[in-house]
Amino acid sequence: MKLKPKLILGFLSAALLLLLSPYFLFPGVISNVSIASQIVGIIIVLASLSLFSFMINKALKPLNILEKEASLLAEGTFRFSEKVKSHDELKNIEESLNKISNSWKNTLEEKSKEVESTQEHMRDTFNRLSQAITTVFNQEELLTLILDIAKEELQLNRVLLYLMKDKSNEIDFQIGRGLGPDTDDYYEKNWTDEAFKAAKNPRTMSGKASEIFPLLSSKSSEKDKNLVITFPIVIKNNVSGVILGEREETKGDFSDKDIELLNTLGNQTAIALENAQLYKKNQMLAITDGLTNLHNHYFFQKRLSEELRRADRYTLHLALLMIDIDHFKKYNDTYGHPAGDIVLKDMAKIFMKNTRATDFTARYGGEEFTIILPETNNDGAMLIAERIFNDVRKHGFPGKNSRSKVKMTISMGISYYPREETTAAELIKKADQKLYQAKKSGRDQIVT
């Protein structure tokens, strides 16, 4: 707020007008005054104006400094180069501005440190999660880690994960944290329409637990005060599951930051599930016969060695069945290889139907199959073998057309542990010899 040149020029013009106006208004009187006196008068007026200008600028300088400081403060600058040299009210105003400046500066520095600390913490969290996703392929272990992070970061009382059943509207409870002893309550299928919408639609919602998920409600009034938030697990544009979190209402509503974190965790969960499923699929491909879905020859050898070690350690019985489809080559030549593939698949189903969960069925190669019967003696092995043998005889296999059915038979050889052999190779050799004996003796029989 300085005195402008135009303002000074205006003062000078007014002064000259003031000095010259008497010549026009009172020429007779002015003529009697000496020129020297007139010049002195002009000098006095100009000096007065200069003094007046100096005093005005000096008085306004503190205001100019305060105006500049206020502008710098508004722009976010908290250090001032000039100081007000005064001890009056203006100095007090400047001191107040300095206090405000220092307070804002300290607050911003604290907030910046908080934001930086939060960002660093989140980076560490997601680095830990990303590393786990790329190195850990156990689905339960990955999901537990994700739920632990959600529970910790969002101060959740409990957090649960549900997966959609394939080609159905049902949701299966998979895993949870902070559940307490009554875990069975979380398997409840009686979800409200809103709950299903939350599970099926890629969105996040929050609200009171009792209003959204009856499975989170109980006779206790405290649980009704809790808030619940859900976020979907989307794999290849399909909602494959939902993660559900719950916390006390006293901790406040879920913020935008919370929802952003949950959505990120939902995406990470989808990646973890997809990786785990892909890993499991690749594992299955490595040990499974692609046509029959039975275990393959490689995995059979591995499993037989394991079962023999267990039988030897605990003094258990074990039986090995070697099975061959009679006249299979002739059948293929007559009805074609596609029909032959159906025969192999049907045989696999018959074997699986007549064996126990602890038994191990594999395709040995071509039209040969093998079945490991752990903890099974001679009588038990013969019982299972005869059941399979009879079911194959009863079954109708593809003929020349969809209406005609063909009957087929199998030959079977059985070896036992510990009655005969002690190693996997010897046990296989003995069962194969008995299978050969069955085929040589006319097929359609069991040799033990």
C-alpha positions in Angstrom: 0.0 0.0 0.0 2.6 2.6 -1.2 1.9 6.2 -2.2 1.6 6.0 -5.9 3.3 8.5 -8.3 0.0 9.5 -9.8 -1.2 10.4 -6.3 1.9 12.6 -5.7 1.5 14.3 -9.1 -2.1 15.0 -8.1 -0.9 16.7 -4.9 1.6 18.8 -6.8 -1.0 19.9 -9.3 -3.4 20.8 -6.5 -0.6 22.8 -4.8 0.3 24.7 -8.0 -3.4 25.4 -8.6 -3.6 26.7 -5.1 -0.6 28.9 -5.5 -1.6 30.3 -8.9 -5.3 30.8 -8.3 -4.7 34.1 -6.3 -3.1 35.7 -9.4 -6.3 35.2 -11.3 -8.7 36.0 -8.4 -6.8 38.9 -6.8 -4.3 40.3 -9.3 -4.1 43.6 -7.6 -3.2 42.2 -4.2 -0.7 39.6 -5.5 1.2 42.2 -7.5 2.3 43.8 -4.3 4.0 40.6 -3.0 7.6 40.1 -4.0 8.6 37.3 -6.4 11.0 36.0 -3.8 8.2 35.6 -1.2 6.2 33.7 -3.8 9.0 31.3 -4.5 9.6 30.7 -0.8 5.9 29.9 -0.4 6.0 27.4 -3.2 9.1 25.8 -1.7 7.4 25.5 1.7 4.3 23.9 0.1 6.4 21.4 -1.8 8.5 20.6 1.2 5.3 20.1 3.2 4.0 17.7 0.5 7.2 15.8 0.5 7.1 15.4 4.3 3.5 14.4 4.1 4.3 11.7 1.5 7.2 10.4 3.6 5.1 10.2 6.7 2.3 8.4 4.8 4.7 5.8 3.3 6.3 5.3 6.7 2.9 4.8 8.3 1.7 2.4 5.6 4.9 0.3 5.4 3.9 -2.1 8.2 0.6 -2.5 6.6 2.4 -3.3 3.3 4.5 -5.9 5.1 1.5 -7.5 6.7 -0.3 -7.6 3.4 2.7 -9.3 1.8 2.9 -11.8 4.7 -0.8 -12.6 4.5 -0.4 -13.3 0.7 2.6 -15.6 1.3 0.7 -17.4 4.0 -2.3 -17.9 1.7 0.2 -19.4 -0.9 1.6 -21.8 1.6 4.9 -20.0 2.4 5.6 -20.1 6.1 8.8 -18.1 6.3 8.8 -14.2 5.9 11.8 -12.2 4.8 10.7 -8.8 6.3 9.6 -7.9 9.8 7.4 -5.1 11.0 9.6 -2.6 13.0 7.0 -1.4 15.4 5.8 -1.9 18.9 2.2 -1.0 18.4 -0.9 -3.0 17.4 0.5 -3.7 13.9 3.4 -5.6 15.5 0.9 -7.6 17.5 -1.0 -8.5 14.3 2.3 -9.7 12.7 3.1 -11.8 15.7 -0.4 -13.4 15.4 0.3 -14.1 11.7 3.6 -15.7 12.6 1.9 -17.9 15.2 -0.8 -19.0 12.7 2.0 -19.6 10.2 4.0 -21.8 12.6 0.9 -23.6 13.7 -0.1 -24.4 10.1 3.4 -25.4 9.3 3.7 -27.8 12.2 0.3 -29.3 11.4 1.2 -29.9 7.8 4.5 -31.4 8.8 2.7 -33.8 11.2 0.1 -34.7 8.6 2.8 -35.3 6.0 4.6 -37.6 8.4 1.4 -39.5 9.2 0.6 -39.9 5.5 4.1 -41.0 4.7 4.1 -43.5 7.6 0.7 -44.9 6.5 1.9 -45.2 2.9 5.0 -47.0 4.0 3.0 -49.3 6.1 0.6 -50.1 3.3 3.5 -50.7 0.9 5.0 -53.2 3.3 1.6 -54.9 3.8 1.0 -55.3 0.1 4.6 -56.3 -0.6 4.1 -59.0 1.9 0.8 -60.0 0.3 2.2 -59.9 -3.2 5.2 -62.0 -2.3 2.9 -64.6 -0.6 0.7 -64.7 -3.7 3.6 -65.4 -6.0 5.3 -68.0 -3.7 2.6 -69.7 -1.7 0.1 -71.9 -3.5 -1.7 -73.3 -0.6 -5.2 -71.8 -0.9 -6.1 -71.9 2.8 -2.7 -70.3 3.8 -3.2 -67.5 1.4 -6.7 -66.7 2.4 -5.8 -66.8 6.0 -3.1 -64.2 5.4 -5.5 -61.9 3.5 -8.1 -62.1 6.2 -5.5 -61.4 8.9 -4.5 -58.2 7.0 -8.1 -57.1 6.6 -8.9 -57.7 10.3 -5.8 -55.8 11.5 -5.9 -52.9 9.1 -9.7 -52.2 9.5 -10.0 -53.1 13.2 -12.5 -55.8 12.5 -14.0 -57.9 15.2 -14.3 -60.8 12.7 -13.9 -61.4 9.0 -15.3 -64.3 6.9 -14.8 -65.6 3.4 -17.5 -67.3 1.4 -17.1 -68.8 -2.1 -19.9 -69.3 -4.6 -20.7 -72.9 -5.5 -20.3 -73.7 -9.2 -23.4 -73.1 -11.2 -25.6 -72.5 -8.2 -26.9 -69.7 -6.0 -25.4 -71.2 -2.8 -22.5 -69.7 -0.9 -20.1 -71.9 1.1 -18.3 -70.7 4.2 -14.6 -71.3 3.7 -12.6 -69.6 6.4 -12.8 -66.9 9.0 -10.9 -65.0 11.7 -12.1 -63.9 15.1 -15.1 -66.3 15.0 -15.1 -67.7 18.5 -16.4 -71.1 19.5 -19.7 -71.1 17.5 -18.2 -71.7 14.1 -21.2 -73.6 12.9 -23.3 -70.4 12.9 -21.4 -69.1 9.9 -22.5 -72.0 7.7 -26.0 -70.7 7.7 -27.5 -70.4 4.2 -30.5 -68.2 5.2 -29.1 -65.0 3.7 -31.3 -62.0 2.9 -31.7 -60.7 -0.7 -29.4 -57.8 0.1 -26.7 -60.3 1.2 -27.0 -62.2 -2.0 -26.8 -58.9 -4.0 -23.7 -58.0 -2.1 -22.2 -61.4 -2.9 -23.1 -61.4 -6.6 -22.6 -57.7 -7.6 -19.1 -56.2 -7.8 -19.7 -53.4 -5.2 -19.0 -52.7 -1.6 -21.8 -52.0 1.0 -21.9 -51.3 4.7 -24.6 -51.2 7.3 -25.8 -52.8 10.5 -25.1 -56.5 10.7 -28.6 -57.5 11.8 -30.1 -55.6 8.8 -28.0 -57.3 6.2 -26.7 -60.7 7.4 -28.9 -62.7 9.8 -26.0 -65.1 10.3 -24.2 -62.2 12.2 -27.3 -61.6 14.3 -28.1 -63.3 17.6 -30.1 -62.7 20.7 -27.3 -60.5 22.0 -28.1 -56.8 21.5 -24.4 -56.0 21.3 -24.0 -57.7 17.9 -26.9 -55.7 16.5 -24.8 -52.6 17.0 -22.0 -53.8 14.9 -21.4 -52.6 11.3 -20.8 -55.0 8.5 -19.0 -54.4 5.2 -18.8 -56.8 2.2 -16.7 -56.8 -0.9 -16.8 -59.3 -3.8 -14.1 -61.5 -5.2 -14.2 -61.2 -8.9 -12.4 -63.7 -11.1 -12.6 -63.2 -14.9 -15.6 -60.8 -14.6 -17.5 -63.4 -12.5 -18.2 -63.0 -8.8 -16.6 -66.1 -7.2 -17.1 -65.2 -3.6 -17.5 -62.5 -1.0 -15.4 -61.3 2.0 -17.5 -60.1 4.9 -16.1 -57.9 7.7 -17.7 -56.8 11.0 -16.7 -54.2 13.6 -18.2 -52.3 16.5 -20.3 -49.3 15.7 -18.3 -47.3 18.2 -15.3 -47.4 15.9 -17.2 -45.4 13.3 -18.5 -45.9 9.8 -16.3 -47.4 7.2 -14.4 -44.6 5.4 -13.6 -44.3 1.7 -10.1 -45.3 2.6 -11.4 -48.5 4.2 -13.5 -49.3 1.1 -10.5 -48.6 -1.1 -8.4 -51.0 1.0 -11.1 -53.7 0.9 -11.5 -53.5 -2.8 -7.7 -53.9 -3.2 -7.8 -56.9 -0.9 -10.7 -58.3 -2.9 -8.6 -58.0 -6.0 -5.6 -59.6 -4.3 -7.9 -62.4 -3.0 -9.1 -63.1 -6.6 -5.5 -63.3 -7.8 -4.6 -65.6 -4.9 -7.5 -67.9 -5.6 -6.9 -68.0 -9.3 -3.2 -68.8 -8.8 -4.0 -71.5 -6.3 -6.6 -73.0 -8.6 -4.2 -72.9 -11.5 -1.5 -74.5 -9.4 -3.9 -77.2 -8.3 -5.0 -77.8 -11.9 -1.4 -78.1 -13.1 -0.7 -80.5 -10.2 -3.6 -82.6 -11.2 -2.6 -82.7 -14.8 0.8 -83.9 -13.7 -0.6 -86.9 -11.8 -3.9 -87.5 -13.7 -4.8 -89.5 -16.8 -6.5 -87.0 -19.2 -9.0 -89.5 -20.6 -10.3 -91.4 -17.5 -9.4 -88.8 -14.8 -7.8 -91.6 -12.8 -4.2 -91.2 -11.5 -1.5 -91.9 -14.0 1.3 -94.4 -14.1 3.9 -92.0 -12.6 1.8 -91.2 -9.6 0.9 -94.9 -9.1 4.5 -95.8 -8.8 5.0 -93.0 -6.2 1.9 -93.9 -4.2 2.7 -97.7 -4.2 6.1 -97.0 -2.7 4.6 -94.8 0.0 1.9 -97.4 0.9 4.5 -100.2 1.1 6.6 -98.1 3.5 3.5 -97.5 5.7 2.5 -101.1 5.6 6.0 -102.2 6.6 6.2 -99.6 9.4 2.9 -100.5 11.0 2.8 -104.2 9.9 -0.3 -103.8 7.7 -1.6 -105.8 4.8 -1.8 -104.5 1.3 -3.1 -105.9 -2.0 -2.4 -104.9 -5.6 -4.9 -105.5 -8.5 -3.7 -105.5 -12.1 -6.6 -105.4 -14.6 -6.7 -105.8 -18.4 -9.8 -105.4 -20.7 -10.3 -108.5 -22.7 -10.1 -108.3 -26.5 -9.9 -104.5 -26.4 -7.9 -104.2 -29.6 -10.6 -106.2 -31.4 -13.3 -104.0 -30.0 -11.5 -100.8 -31.2 -11.1 -102.3 -34.7 -14.8 -103.2 -34.8 -16.4 -100.1 -33.2 -13.8 -97.4 -33.6 -11.5 -95.6 -31.2 -14.2 -93.1 -30.0 -16.2 -96.0 -28.7 -13.0 -97.5 -27.2 -12.5 -94.2 -25.3 -16.0 -94.5 -23.8 -15.2 -98.1 -22.7 -12.1 -96.8 -20.9 -14.1 -94.1 -19.2 -16.9 -96.5 -18.2 -14.3 -98.9 -16.8 -12.8 -96.2 -14.7 -16.2 -95.3 -13.3 -16.9 -98.9 -12.4 -13.6 -99.2 -10.6 -14.2 -96.0 -8.6 -17.7 -97.0 -7.7 -16.6 -100.3 -6.2 -13.5 -99.1 -4.3 -13.1 -97.1 -1.0 -11.9 -93.6 -0.4 -8.6 -95.0 0.9 -8.0 -97.1 -2.2 -5.9 -95.8 -5.1 -7.0 -96.5 -8.7 -4.8 -95.6 -11.7 -4.6 -96.2 -15.4 -1.4 -98.2 -15.8 -1.2 -97.8 -19.6 -3.4 -98.6 -22.7 -6.2 -100.8 -21.5 -4.5 -101.8 -18.3 -5.5 -100.5 -14.9 -4.2 -101.0 -11.3 -5.8 -100.6 -7.9 -3.9 -100.3 -4.6 -5.9 -101.6 -1.6 -4.2 -100.4 1.6 -4.8 -102.4 4.9 -6.5 -105.1 2.9 -5.9 -108.9 3.4 -6.6 -111.7 0.9 -10.3 -112.0 1.6 -10.9 -108.3 1.5 -9.1 -107.9 -1.8 -11.0 -110.8 -3.3 -14.3 -109.3 -2.2 -13.6 -106.0 -4.0 -12.2 -107.8 -7.1 -15.3 -109.9 -7.5 -17.6 -106.8 -7.1 -15.7 -105.1 -9.9 -15.6 -108.2 -12.0 -19.4 -108.7 -11.8 -20.2 -105.1 -12.5 -18.1 -105.1 -15.7 -20.0 -108.2 -16.9 -23.4 -106.5 -16.3 -22.5 -103.2 -17.9 -23.5 -102.4 -21.5 -20.8 -100.8 -23.6 -21.3 -98.9 -26.9 -22.2 -101.0 -29.9 -22.8 -100.2 -33.6 -25.5 -97.6 -32.7 -27.0 -95.9 -29.7 -29.5 -98.7 -29.1 -27.2 -101.7 -29.3 -25.0 -102.6 -26.3 -21.9 -104.8 -26.1 -20.9 -107.0 -23.2 -17.2 -107.0 -22.2 -15.1 -108.8 -19.7 -11.8 -108.2 -17.8 -8.9 -110.4 -16.6 -7.3 -109.7 -13.2 -4.2 -110.6 -11.3 -3.7 -110.0 -7.5 -0.5 -109.9 -5.5 -0.3 -109.4 -1.7 2.0 -107.8 0.9 3.5 -109.2 3.1 2.7 -112.7 1.9 4.8 -112.6 -1.3 6.9 -109.6 -2.1 8.6 -106.8 -0.3 9.3 -104.1 -2.9 7.0 -102.1 -5.2 8.7 -103.5 -8.3 8.4 -107.1 -7.1 4.7 -106.6 -6.1 3.9 -105.2 -9.6 5.8 -108.0 -11.3 3.9 -110.7 -9.3 0.5 -109.1 -10.0 1.4 -108.8 -13.7 2.5 -112.5 -13.8 -0.9 -113.5 -12.4 -2.7 -111.3 -14.9 -0.8 -113.0 -17.7 -1.8 -116.3 -16.3 -5.5 -115.3 -16.3 -5.3 -114.2 -19.9 -3.5 -117.3 -21.0 -6.1 -119.4 -19.2 -8.9 -118.0 -21.3 -9.5 -114.5 -19.9 -12.6 -113.4 -18.0 -11.2 -114.6 -14.6 -9.3 -113.6 -11.5 -6.0 -115.2 -10.5 -4.6 -114.7 -7.0 
